[in-house]
Amino acid sequence: MTELLIVMVVALVVIAGATLVGPRLGVASPLVLVAIGVVASLVVPAFSSVEIGPELILLGILPPLLYSTAVSLPTMNFRREFGAISGLSVALVVGTSLILGVFFTLVIPGLGFAWGVALGAIISPTDAVAASIVKQTPVSKRVVAMLDGESLLNDASALTLLRAAIVATAASFSFWGVVASFTYSVIVALLIGGAVGWLNLEVRKRITDPTVNTALSFTVPFVAAIPAELVGASGLVAAVVAGLVTGVRAARVLSPQNRLSDSQNWRMIELVLEGGIFLLMGLQISSVLTDVENDNAGIKAALLIAVGALVLTVLVRAAFVAPLLAVLSYRSRRHAKMKPRMQVIQNRLTTPQEILDAPEHPSGLTPTKSARYVDRVTSLVTRSLADIDYFLHEPLGWREGTTVVWAGMRGAITVAAAQSLPIDTPLRSTLVLIAFAVAVLSLLVQGGTIGALVRRIAPAVDDAVVDERATAERTRLFALLKASAATVPTPAALSVEAEVGAVEIGAVDGNQLDGGDHAATADDDADYAPRRARFEADKQHRLEVIGAQRTALLDARDNGIFDADLLENALDNLDATQITLEMRGKSDV
């Protein structure tokens, strides 16, 4: 037990050290951890037999990691790029698996096509943890959204294809059987993940203690993943869907204190689990090499095959991304032509007052239903125009395509899936080594050069234009905040000064009411009760203003009319303001 605790402490220190040192060396911390793990497995005898069961990675580590990534994912960008994400997550995975299956059948004597496809399915999915390396580079937000979405969803198609290929080695292969299995896996995962995400928020919104609330959040990815796996669906997709539902609704349901606690604690969980995966990948190299030697298989030949497989995955990915970008560019041009017509529709969407005042709308709608209908159509048109502006301001060219191709790194899912191969798999140790080698080489070669590549091909940016656009967007956002604050009536108990400062934290001096000596002398202060009442009225008014502003920002988020990062920053500021207000004067209540 003592040895295990020592290993855990050392691992945490190494993960923390790599996180701090990596950026200073100009190297992503996951690459540092993989390198440390490889060296430790080859040099330190105690690490030569490290083996981690695939179930621990697939059900113990990846669900919370994918859930956390999904919670923080800008959902409007995910929605906008869903077409590209679907193609990368399904069509590319299937195509890569089949082409790699042919390759492995040709270069590994006696393997067979079905086992070749199984190994191809293991290698084909990109990894969400590996994709985190890309976020440390100056890459387009559209590219980040596509890579995040791809890495969150492509495991379902890869693991379904892997299971189908393994079954095909002992029975006849059925194309429609694979399609049915994949459809079942995804649909059931969507239902379970959506239900768990909704139920999670319904329970947690009734719990005011942030510590208890966050502790319950740690169970959500497992509550989604485990039942999905038990019924033959994708547990990872279920965890992702639960995270997406939580991310979309949390700001409307959970208090700022609970969400702040969630964010801080989940960042720590991400750091430890993400670092642990890369460290374990490196540490297992020695045991994988030993298994190959014990089977009298050729290590050099396996490594050469791994290099060939990695090159082939990059080529297949490039062949898929090129036409995908052409389709996306065509869509952007078509949307640009539609924009004037959409603007005309938006300008006409002003409901005539006589229609709203009429007892019944000509189409049969009541005035209330008519207003709701107009609101829905207006929201749809606004969202469509925002999407058009997004596609026009963030075009995808050869630079972005190159980044998408080179950023398709393999990682933990490849390692875990390789270890899940049946014991009686032909040349199992060799296949596992090939998968490990592809994952490690992908991380070291692609991950180690992606930053330099992105900086090299990045186009020149006109800072003046960028600043002007950012200033204009901030101005629109401030106008929205001001307009939403104006919808909240000011209580008569507030003075003019308090009303003017209704959206400022410091309009009322909270130190006058913050417990301590003031609480002790409250009975001697004739003005204490009126001041306290005025303070509470002002505080409540400010909280109502913040609530109205948050609702306006979340509606704007759903319509996609502001940059996701700008909106997140504004929402964080509102949360900080609300927490400060709720804490002010609390000690003497």
Rosetta blueprint (number, residue, H / E / L):
1 M L
2 T H
3 E H
4 L H
5 L H
6 I H
7 V H
8 M H
9 V H
10 V H
11 A H
12 L H
13 V H
14 V H
15 I H
16 A H
17 G H
18 A H
19 T H
20 L H
21 V H
22 G H
23 P H
24 R H
25 L H
26 G L
27 V L
28 A L
29 S H
30 P H
31 L H
32 V H
33 L H
34 V H
35 A H
36 I H
37 G H
38 V H
39 V H
40 A H
41 S H
42 L H
43 V H
44 V L
45 P H
46 A H
47 F H
48 S L
49 S L
50 V L
51 E L
52 I L
53 G L
54 P H
55 E H
56 L H
57 I H
58 L H
59 L H
60 G H
61 I H
62 L H
63 P H
64 P H
65 L H
66 L H
67 Y H
68 S H
69 T H
70 A H
71 V H
72 S H
73 L L
74 P L
75 T H
76 M H
77 N H
78 F H
79 R H
80 R H
81 E L
82 F H
83 G H
84 A H
85 I H
86 S H
87 G H
88 L H
89 S H
90 V H
91 A H
92 L H
93 V H
94 V H
95 G H
96 T H
97 S H
98 L H
99 I H
100 L H
101 G H
102 V H
103 F H
104 F H
105 T H
106 L H
107 V H
108 I L
109 P L
110 G L
111 L L
112 G L
113 F H
114 A H
115 W H
116 G H
117 V H
118 A H
119 L H
120 G H
121 A H
122 I H
123 I H
124 S L
125 P L
126 T L
127 D L
128 A H
129 V H
130 A H
131 A H
132 S L
133 I L
134 V H
135 K H
136 Q H
137 T L
138 P L
139 V L
140 S L
141 K H
142 R H
143 V H
144 V H
145 A H
146 M H
147 L H
148 D H
149 G H
150 E H
151 S H
152 L H
153 L H
154 N H
155 D H
156 A H
157 S H
158 A H
159 L H
160 T H
161 L H
162 L H
163 R H
164 A H
165 A H
166 I H
167 V H
168 A H
169 T L
170 A L
171 A L
172 S L
173 F L
174 S L
175 F H
176 W H
177 G H
178 V H
179 V H
180 A H
181 S H
182 F H
183 T H
184 Y H
185 S H
186 V H
187 I H
188 V H
189 A H
190 L H
191 L H
192 I H
193 G H
194 G H
195 A H
196 V H
197 G H
198 W H
199 L H
200 N H
201 L H
202 E H
203 V H
204 R H
205 K L
206 R L
207 I L
208 T L
209 D L
210 P H
211 T H
212 V H
213 N H
214 T H
215 A H
216 L H
217 S H
218 F L
219 T L
220 V H
221 P H
222 F H
223 V H
224 A H
225 A H
226 I H
227 P H
228 A H
229 E H
230 L H
231 V L
232 G L
233 A L
234 S L
235 G H
236 L H
237 V H
238 A H
239 A H
240 V H
241 V H
242 A H
243 G H
244 L H
245 V H
246 T H
247 G H
248 V H
249 R H
250 A H
251 A H
252 R H
253 V H
254 L L
255 S L
256 P H
257 Q H
258 N H
259 R H
260 L H
261 S H
262 D H
263 S H
264 Q H
265 N H
266 W H
267 R H
268 M H
269 I H
270 E H
271 L H
272 V H
273 L H
274 E H
275 G H
276 G H
277 I H
278 F H
279 L H
280 L H
281 M H
282 G H
283 L H
284 Q L
285 I H
286 S H
287 S H
288 V H
289 L H
290 T H
291 D H
292 V H
293 E H
294 N H
295 D L
296 N L
297 A L
298 G L
299 I H
300 K H
301 A H
302 A H
303 L H
304 L H
305 I H
306 A H
307 V H
308 G H
309 A H
310 L H
311 V H
312 L H
313 T H
314 V H
315 L H
316 V H
317 R H
318 A H
319 A H
320 F H
321 V H
322 A H
323 P H
324 L H
325 L H
326 A H
327 V H
328 L H
329 S H
330 Y H
331 R H
332 S H
333 R H
334 R H
335 H H
336 A H
337 K H
338 M H
339 K H
340 P H
341 R H
342 M H
343 Q H
344 V H
345 I H
346 Q H
347 N H
348 R H
349 L L
350 T L
351 T L
352 P L
353 Q H
354 E H
355 I H
356 L H
357 D H
358 A L
359 P L
360 E L
361 H L
362 P L
363 S L
364 G L
365 L L
366 T L
367 P H
368 T H
369 K H
370 S H
371 A H
372 R H
373 Y H
374 V H
375 D H
376 R H
377 V H
378 T H
379 S H
380 L H
381 V H
382 T H
383 R H
384 S H
385 L H
386 A H
387 D H
388 I H
389 D H
390 Y H
391 F H
392 L H
393 H H
394 E L
395 P L
396 L L
397 G L
398 W H
399 R H
400 E H
401 G H
402 T H
403 T H
404 V H
405 V H
406 W H
407 A L
408 G L
409 M L
410 R L
411 G L
412 A H
413 I H
414 T H
415 V H
416 A H
417 A H
418 A H
419 Q H
420 S L
421 L L
422 P L
423 I L
424 D L
425 T L
426 P L
427 L L
428 R H
429 S H
430 T H
431 L H
432 V H
433 L H
434 I H
435 A H
436 F H
437 A H
438 V H
439 A H
440 V H
441 L H
442 S H
443 L H
444 L H
445 V H
446 Q H
447 G H
448 G H
449 T H
450 I H
451 G H
452 A H
453 L H
454 V H
455 R H
456 R H
457 I H
458 A L
459 P L
460 A L
461 V L
462 D L
463 D H
464 A H
465 V H
466 V H
467 D H
468 E H
469 R H
470 A H
471 T H
472 A H
473 E H
474 R H
475 T H
476 R H
477 L H
478 F H
479 A H
480 L H
481 L H
482 K H
483 A H
484 S H
485 A H
486 A H
487 T L
488 V L
489 P L
490 T L
491 P L
492 A L
493 A L
494 L L
495 S L
496 V H
497 E H
498 A H
499 E H
500 V H
501 G L
502 A L
503 V L
504 E L
505 I H
506 G H
507 A H
508 V L
509 D L
510 G H
511 N H
512 Q H
513 L H
514 D L
515 G L
516 G H
517 D H
518 H H
519 A H
520 A H
521 T L
522 A H
523 D H
524 D H
525 D L
526 A L
527 D L
528 Y H
529 A H
530 P H
531 R H
532 R H
533 A H
534 R H
535 F H
536 E H
537 A H
538 D H
539 K H
540 Q H
541 H H
542 R H
543 L H
544 E H
545 V H
546 I H
547 G H
548 A H
549 Q H
550 R H
551 T H
552 A H
553 L H
554 L H
555 D H
556 A H
557 R H
558 D H
559 N H
560 G L
561 I L
562 F L
563 D L
564 A H
565 D H
566 L H
567 L H
568 E H
569 N H
570 A H
571 L H
572 D H
573 N H
574 L H
575 D H
576 A H
577 T H
578 Q H
579 I H
580 T H
581 L H
582 E H
583 M H
584 R L
585 G L
586 K H
587 S H
588 D H
589 V L
